[in-house]
Amino acid sequence: MKKFTVFTVPGSISQYNAFSQFNQYYLDTFRQLGGEIRYLNLMRDVAIDSQTLNQAFMFYFGYLDNTILWDIYRSIPLLPIANHSIDHPFEFFVPTPELGDYVPSYFPIAFDPTWIDFIGRNRKHAASPPYAAAFLPMAGFTHPEVTEFKQTSQRPLDLLFAGSTIDPESLRRDWHEKQPASIARVIDTVVEQTTNTYGLPLDLMLEQGLNPECVQNVSCIGIIFQYVNEYTRAYYRLKLLRTLAQAGLSVTAYTNHPDLLERLIGANQFKIYPSVNFDELLKLMAQSKMVLNSRPNTQGITERIPSTMLNGAVSINDTNPHLLKEFIEDQDVVFYDYQQLDALPNKISQLLSRPDELDTIATTGQQKARAHHTVIHRAQTILTSVEEFRAMLITAHQR
């Protein structure tokens, strides 16, 4: 087995607390595949020996301060920097400084293919080699106690939901209070379009003229995007949960604001609890017949879907073109459409009344996830992709 070194750094940033756990899962897997894990200290590691450098790369989840990245670029220019992100680049996009002959060693990995397109469109030096970015669906994770399939009859929770709760209208008040009136009007316009027509690509809308007040100011565009993205997710997620609540379905929900969720959806059969950490969530998945997954206006695969499947529950999730290619409806997973939510409560009730059908979907889904969507599958793909990127990087530096 080929030896390699993975450098990482503490302190990556994201809105998701589980990122540090994801990072550790990947580092443990790289170690299993023969890698040595080292924490990068720029004050000490700027002089990495050539033998180590030739088979090393940096890996981290989330977002690092640009100052840190530029220090690495300058100090270790031949070290590929692989960043696996779950946040849209618009959330922290900063224009690339004038590079001159400098060759960037940054290699972004995104679970949403449209993000790769965004990075390419907004690169300041489109002709400067190498340009590389990779689409890679998120891996699923299995709770250590899940060693064999557990039938529906042994799972006490009918339908599990775990996710953040945000009042969309509190966001609207926030941007009207904190942003100039001209920018607030732009946000109102984009929000109206995204909530009237599901699936509109937010980044393209902003790039193509819906932001005339700050079309040349990427920081301003980023502010608009953050509000619109957060509002759109909160709007559709709340619409989904209200539909289930009004139908009287029994849902076990874990969220960051239990009181707020109860107030927003009204009296119902929901049992609402405070958020749990990611390992506890995996255990809850293993105790559930079905798990409700919601990631509005996103392409690709998040970790929630394969994690649900690996832990033996049926994934009930929204659709996107990549999911429709990867999974078969009512065979691996169950899909719903935000524009036809009224059909979902009856579909869930019918599945609960047919435990054999639920078990069939769950076992098929678990087998597919084990065959294609574990951390080891993703880690092996990253190793191959990094080597391809390294070859591009070396060639570019030799010009």
C-alpha positions in Angstrom: 0.0 0.0 0.0 1.4 3.4 -1.0 2.4 5.6 1.9 1.3 9.2 1.9 1.0 12.2 4.3 -2.2 14.2 5.0 -1.7 17.6 6.5 -4.6 19.3 8.2 -5.2 22.3 10.4 -7.4 22.9 13.4 -9.9 25.7 13.2 -11.9 25.2 10.0 -15.2 27.1 10.0 -18.7 26.2 9.0 -22.2 26.7 10.3 -22.4 22.9 11.0 -20.9 21.7 14.2 -20.6 18.2 12.7 -17.8 19.3 10.5 -15.1 18.5 13.0 -16.6 15.0 13.2 -16.6 14.6 9.5 -13.1 15.8 9.3 -12.0 13.2 11.9 -13.9 10.4 10.1 -11.9 11.2 6.9 -8.6 11.5 8.6 -9.2 8.1 10.3 -10.0 6.6 7.0 -6.9 8.1 5.3 -4.9 6.6 8.1 -6.5 3.2 7.4 -5.5 3.5 3.8 -1.9 4.0 4.8 -1.7 7.7 5.4 0.2 9.5 8.1 -1.8 12.4 9.6 0.1 15.6 10.5 -1.2 18.9 11.8 0.3 21.8 9.8 2.1 24.5 11.7 3.3 27.2 9.3 5.9 28.4 11.8 7.5 24.9 11.9 6.5 23.1 8.7 7.4 25.6 5.9 10.5 23.4 5.0 8.8 20.1 4.3 11.4 17.7 2.8 10.9 16.9 -0.9 10.2 13.2 -0.3 7.3 13.9 2.0 6.0 16.8 -0.2 5.9 14.5 -3.3 3.3 12.3 -1.6 1.5 14.7 0.6 -1.5 16.9 0.4 -3.6 19.1 2.8 -7.2 18.2 3.6 -9.9 19.9 5.6 -13.6 20.4 5.8 -15.2 23.8 6.0 -13.6 27.2 5.4 -10.2 28.6 6.4 -9.3 32.2 6.8 -7.8 33.4 3.5 -4.7 34.6 5.3 -3.9 31.1 6.4 -4.5 29.8 2.8 -2.2 32.4 1.3 0.5 31.6 3.8 0.4 28.0 2.7 0.3 29.0 -1.0 3.5 31.1 -0.5 5.3 28.8 1.9 4.5 25.4 0.3 3.5 26.1 -3.3 3.6 22.4 -4.4 1.3 21.2 -1.6 -2.2 20.4 -3.0 -4.9 21.8 -0.8 -8.0 19.7 -0.9 -11.0 21.5 0.7 -14.3 19.5 1.1 -17.0 22.0 1.6 -20.7 21.8 2.4 -21.2 25.6 2.2 -21.8 27.4 -1.1 -18.7 29.3 -2.2 -20.9 32.5 -2.2 -21.0 32.2 1.6 -17.3 33.2 1.8 -16.3 34.1 -1.8 -13.5 36.6 -2.0 -12.0 37.7 -5.4 -8.7 36.1 -6.3 -5.9 38.6 -5.9 -3.7 39.4 -8.8 -1.6 36.3 -9.2 0.9 37.2 -11.9 2.7 34.0 -12.7 1.6 32.4 -9.4 -0.1 29.0 -9.7 -2.8 28.4 -7.0 -2.6 25.0 -5.3 -6.2 25.2 -4.0 -8.4 22.2 -5.0 -12.0 22.6 -3.9 -14.3 19.6 -3.5 -18.0 20.2 -3.5 -21.0 17.9 -3.1 -23.1 20.2 -5.4 -22.0 20.3 -9.0 -23.4 23.8 -9.6 -20.8 25.1 -7.0 -18.0 23.8 -9.3 -19.6 25.8 -12.1 -19.7 28.9 -9.9 -16.0 28.6 -8.9 -15.1 28.4 -12.6 -17.3 31.4 -13.6 -15.9 33.6 -10.9 -12.2 32.8 -11.2 -10.3 36.0 -12.0 -7.6 34.2 -14.2 -9.7 31.7 -16.2 -6.7 30.9 -18.4 -4.2 30.4 -15.6 -3.4 26.7 -15.2 -4.2 24.6 -13.4 -7.9 25.1 -12.7 -9.3 22.1 -11.0 -12.3 21.4 -8.8 -14.2 18.2 -8.1 -17.8 17.2 -7.6 -18.0 14.6 -4.9 -21.2 13.6 -3.2 -21.0 13.5 0.6 -20.4 10.1 2.2 -22.7 8.5 4.7 -21.8 7.5 8.3 -22.8 4.5 10.3 -23.4 4.4 14.1 -21.0 1.8 15.7 -23.9 -0.2 17.1 -25.4 -0.8 13.7 -24.0 -4.2 12.7 -27.0 -5.8 11.1 -30.3 -4.8 9.6 -33.1 -4.1 12.1 -36.7 -4.6 10.9 -39.4 -1.9 11.0 -41.1 -3.7 13.9 -38.0 -3.2 16.0 -37.7 0.6 15.3 -39.7 2.7 17.8 -39.7 6.0 15.9 -42.0 6.3 12.9 -40.6 9.4 11.3 -37.5 11.4 12.4 -36.6 14.9 11.5 -33.4 16.7 12.6 -32.6 20.2 11.4 -32.4 23.8 12.3 -35.4 26.0 12.8 -35.5 29.6 11.5 -38.4 31.9 11.2 -38.3 33.2 7.6 -40.0 36.4 8.5 -37.5 37.2 11.2 -34.8 37.0 8.5 -36.8 39.5 6.4 -37.0 41.9 9.3 -33.3 41.5 9.8 -32.3 42.5 6.3 -34.7 45.4 6.4 -33.2 46.6 9.6 -29.5 46.0 8.8 -29.2 46.6 5.0 -29.6 49.8 2.9 -33.1 50.1 1.5 -31.9 49.5 -2.1 -30.3 46.2 -1.1 -33.3 45.2 1.0 -35.5 45.7 -2.1 -33.2 43.4 -4.2 -33.4 40.7 -1.5 -37.2 41.0 -1.5 -37.3 40.6 -5.3 -35.2 37.5 -5.3 -37.0 35.9 -2.4 -40.3 36.5 -4.1 -39.1 34.7 -7.2 -37.5 31.7 -5.3 -40.5 31.1 -3.2 -42.9 31.4 -6.2 -40.9 29.1 -8.4 -39.0 26.3 -6.6 -35.6 25.3 -7.9 -34.3 28.6 -9.3 -30.5 28.7 -9.2 -29.7 31.5 -6.7 -26.2 32.2 -7.7 -27.1 32.6 -11.4 -30.0 34.9 -10.6 -27.6 37.2 -8.6 -24.9 37.1 -11.3 -27.3 37.9 -14.1 -28.5 41.3 -13.1 -31.0 41.0 -10.2 -28.5 43.0 -8.1 -27.9 46.2 -10.0 -27.0 48.2 -6.9 -23.9 46.1 -6.3 -23.3 44.1 -9.5 -19.5 44.9 -9.3 -19.2 44.4 -5.6 -18.8 40.7 -4.8 -19.1 41.4 -1.0 -22.4 43.0 -1.6 -23.6 40.1 -3.8 -22.5 37.7 -1.0 -24.7 39.5 1.5 -27.7 39.2 -0.7 -27.0 35.6 -1.4 -26.7 34.7 2.2 -30.0 36.2 3.1 -31.8 34.7 0.1 -30.3 31.3 0.6 -31.1 31.1 4.3 -34.7 32.5 3.7 -35.4 30.0 0.9 -34.2 27.0 2.9 -36.2 28.1 6.0 -39.3 28.8 3.9 -39.5 25.4 2.2 -38.5 23.5 5.3 -41.2 25.2 7.3 -43.7 24.6 4.5 -42.8 20.9 4.6 -43.2 20.5 8.4 -46.4 22.5 8.5 -47.9 20.1 5.8 -47.1 17.1 8.0 -48.3 18.8 11.2 -51.6 19.7 9.6 -52.1 16.2 8.5 -51.6 14.9 12.0 -48.6 12.8 11.4 -46.5 11.6 14.3 -43.0 13.1 13.9 -40.0 13.1 16.3 -38.1 16.3 15.7 -34.7 17.5 17.0 -33.9 21.1 16.4 -31.9 24.1 17.7 -35.0 26.0 18.7 -37.7 23.6 19.9 -40.0 26.3 21.2 -39.8 28.3 18.0 -40.6 25.2 15.9 -43.6 24.4 18.1 -44.9 28.0 17.7 -44.4 28.0 13.9 -46.2 24.7 13.1 -48.9 24.9 15.8 -50.5 22.1 17.9 -49.9 18.7 16.4 -48.5 15.2 16.9 -44.9 16.4 16.8 -42.5 15.5 19.7 -39.9 18.2 19.7 -36.5 18.0 21.4 -33.3 20.0 21.5 -30.6 19.3 18.9 -28.2 16.4 19.4 -24.7 15.8 18.2 -24.0 13.9 15.0 -23.2 10.5 16.6 -26.4 10.7 18.6 -28.3 11.5 15.4 -26.9 8.4 13.7 -28.2 6.4 16.6 -31.6 8.0 16.3 -31.6 7.1 12.6 -31.0 3.5 13.5 -34.1 3.7 15.8 -36.3 5.2 13.1 -38.5 3.6 10.4 -38.1 6.7 8.2 -36.0 9.9 8.2 -37.2 13.1 6.7 -34.4 14.9 4.9 -34.7 18.4 3.6 -32.1 20.4 1.7 -34.0 22.9 -0.5 -32.4 24.5 -3.6 -29.4 22.2 -3.5 -28.0 19.8 -6.0 -25.9 16.7 -5.3 -26.0 14.4 -2.2 -25.5 15.5 1.4 -24.4 13.2 4.2 -27.9 12.8 5.6 -29.3 10.6 2.8 -26.6 7.9 2.7 -26.3 8.1 6.5 -30.0 7.4 6.8 -29.7 4.4 4.4 -26.5 3.0 6.1 -28.3 3.0 9.5 -31.2 1.0 8.0 -34.0 3.6 7.8 -35.9 4.8 4.7 -34.8 8.2 3.5 -37.7 10.5 2.7 -36.1 13.4 0.8 -36.6 16.2 -1.7 -35.3 15.7 -5.2 -32.7 17.1 -7.5 -31.3 15.9 -10.9 -28.3 14.1 -9.3 -30.5 12.2 -6.8 -32.9 11.1 -9.5 -29.9 9.6 -11.4 -28.4 8.0 -8.4 -31.4 6.5 -6.7 -34.7 4.8 -7.8 -37.9 6.1 -6.3 -39.7 3.7 -4.0 -36.9 1.2 -4.4 -33.9 2.8 -2.7 -35.5 6.0 -1.3 -38.8 7.9 -1.2 -38.9 11.3 -2.9 -41.2 14.3 -2.4 -41.7 17.5 -4.3 -42.0 20.9 -2.6 -44.6 21.9 -5.3 -46.8 18.8 -4.5 -46.4 18.5 -0.7 -50.1 17.7 -0.2 -49.4 14.2 -1.5 -46.6 13.4 1.1 -48.7 12.8 4.3 -50.7 10.1 2.6 -47.6 8.5 1.1 -46.0 8.3 4.5 -49.1 6.9 6.1 -49.4 4.2 3.5 -45.8 3.2 3.9 -46.2 2.9 7.7 -49.1 0.6 7.1 -47.0 -1.7 5.0 -44.0 -2.7 7.1 -42.8 -5.3 4.6 -42.6 -2.7 1.9 -40.7 -0.4 4.2 -38.2 -3.1 5.1 -37.6 -3.9 1.4 -36.9 -0.2 0.6 -34.7 0.1 3.7 -32.6 -3.1 2.9 -32.2 -2.1 -0.7 -31.1 1.4 0.2 -28.7 0.1 2.9 -27.0 -2.2 0.4 -26.6 0.5 -2.2 -25.2 2.9 0.3 -22.7 0.3 1.6 -21.6 -0.4 -2.0 -21.2 3.2 -3.1 -21.6 5.9 -0.5 -19.2 5.3 2.5 -16.3 7.4 3.7 -13.8 4.9 2.3 -15.3 5.2 -1.2 -15.0 9.0 -1.0 -11.5 8.9 0.5 -10.2 6.7 -2.3 -11.7 9.1 -4.9 -10.0 12.0 -3.1 -6.6 10.2 -3.2 -6.9 9.6 -7.0 -8.2 13.2 -7.7 -5.4 14.7 -5.6 -2.7 12.8 -7.6 -4.2 14.1 -10.9 -4.2 17.6 -9.5 -0.6 17.3 -8.3 0.5 16.3 -11.8 -1.2 19.5 -13.1 0.4 21.6 -10.4 3.9 20.3 -11.1 3.5 20.8 -14.8 2.3 24.4 -14.3 5.2 25.2 -12.1 7.7 23.9 -14.6 6.5 26.3 -17.4 
